[in-house]
Amino acid sequence: MRIGKVIGNIWATRKEEKLSGLKLLIIQPVNIVTKELDGAPLVSADIIGAGIGETVIFVSGSSARGAVGDVQTPVDATVVGIVDDLEIDSALI
């Protein structure tokens, strides 16, 4: 699981049939410790109703496909949680 910030929505009227009904978001991965950007933005399926500006938990690979309920669905990332708050003990970093 990784942390990211929702920076946009994406719509595709023509897409693989198994993507029908899935909301698609643009996620900017964030380093959990430094809270700085961590790589290029990515497209993610959203199964929980996240919105622009929210910090989210997302999974990738087979976990992303499993989260949408069908391992044959062609997704690389899926939002599985919205972060309310996070706390990291700086003495352990």
C-alpha positions as CSV (number, residue, x, y, z in Angstrom):
1,M,0.0,0.0,0.0
2,R,1.1,3.5,-0.7
3,I,-0.1,7.1,0.0
4,G,-1.0,9.6,-2.7
5,K,-2.9,12.8,-3.3
6,V,-5.9,12.9,-5.7
7,I,-5.0,15.6,-8.2
8,G,-7.7,14.9,-10.9
9,N,-10.4,12.9,-12.5
10,I,-10.1,11.2,-15.9
11,W,-13.0,10.1,-18.1
12,A,-12.9,7.7,-21.0
13,T,-16.1,7.1,-22.9
14,R,-14.5,4.3,-24.9
15,K,-12.7,1.7,-22.8
16,E,-12.2,-2.0,-22.0
17,E,-15.6,-3.4,-21.0
18,K,-14.4,-4.5,-17.6
19,L,-13.6,-0.8,-16.7
20,S,-17.3,0.2,-17.2
21,G,-18.7,1.6,-14.0
22,L,-15.3,2.3,-12.4
23,K,-14.4,5.9,-11.5
24,L,-10.9,6.8,-12.5
25,L,-8.7,9.2,-10.7
26,I,-5.3,10.8,-11.2
27,I,-3.1,10.1,-8.2
28,Q,0.2,11.7,-7.3
29,P,2.2,9.3,-5.1
30,V,3.6,11.0,-1.9
31,N,6.5,9.9,0.3
32,I,4.9,8.9,3.6
33,V,7.9,10.3,5.6
34,T,8.8,13.5,3.9
35,K,5.3,14.2,2.4
36,E,7.0,15.2,-0.8
37,L,6.0,14.1,-4.3
38,D,7.2,10.5,-5.1
39,G,7.3,9.8,-8.8
40,A,5.0,10.4,-11.7
41,P,1.2,10.7,-11.4
42,L,-0.8,7.6,-12.2
43,V,-4.3,6.6,-13.2
44,S,-6.1,4.7,-10.5
45,A,-9.5,3.0,-10.1
46,D,-11.6,4.4,-7.2
47,I,-13.9,2.0,-5.4
48,I,-14.6,4.2,-2.3
49,G,-15.5,7.6,-3.7
50,A,-12.4,9.7,-3.1
51,G,-12.3,13.3,-4.4
52,I,-9.7,15.8,-5.7
53,G,-7.4,17.1,-2.9
54,E,-7.9,14.0,-0.6
55,T,-5.0,12.0,0.6
56,V,-5.6,8.3,-0.2
57,I,-4.2,4.8,0.3
58,F,-3.8,2.9,-3.0
59,V,-2.6,-0.5,-3.9
60,S,-1.1,-1.7,-7.1
61,G,-0.6,-4.9,-9.1
62,S,-2.6,-8.0,-8.3
63,S,-3.9,-6.3,-5.1
64,A,-5.4,-3.5,-7.3
65,R,-7.2,-6.0,-9.5
66,G,-8.4,-8.0,-6.5
67,A,-9.7,-4.8,-4.9
68,V,-12.1,-4.1,-7.8
69,G,-13.4,-7.6,-7.4
70,D,-12.1,-9.3,-10.6
71,V,-8.5,-10.2,-11.1
72,Q,-9.1,-9.9,-14.9
73,T,-9.9,-6.2,-14.7
74,P,-7.1,-4.2,-16.4
75,V,-6.1,-1.9,-13.6
76,D,-2.6,-1.1,-12.2
77,A,-3.8,0.9,-9.1
78,T,-6.9,1.1,-7.0
79,V,-7.8,3.6,-4.2
80,V,-8.8,1.6,-1.1
81,G,-8.9,4.2,1.6
82,I,-9.1,7.9,2.4
83,V,-6.6,9.1,5.0
84,D,-8.1,11.1,7.8
85,D,-4.8,11.7,9.6
86,L,-1.4,10.1,9.9
87,E,1.3,10.3,12.6
88,I,4.9,9.1,12.3
89,D,7.3,8.9,15.3
90,S,10.2,10.9,14.1
91,A,12.5,9.2,16.6
92,L,12.1,6.0,14.5
93,I,13.1,7.5,11.2
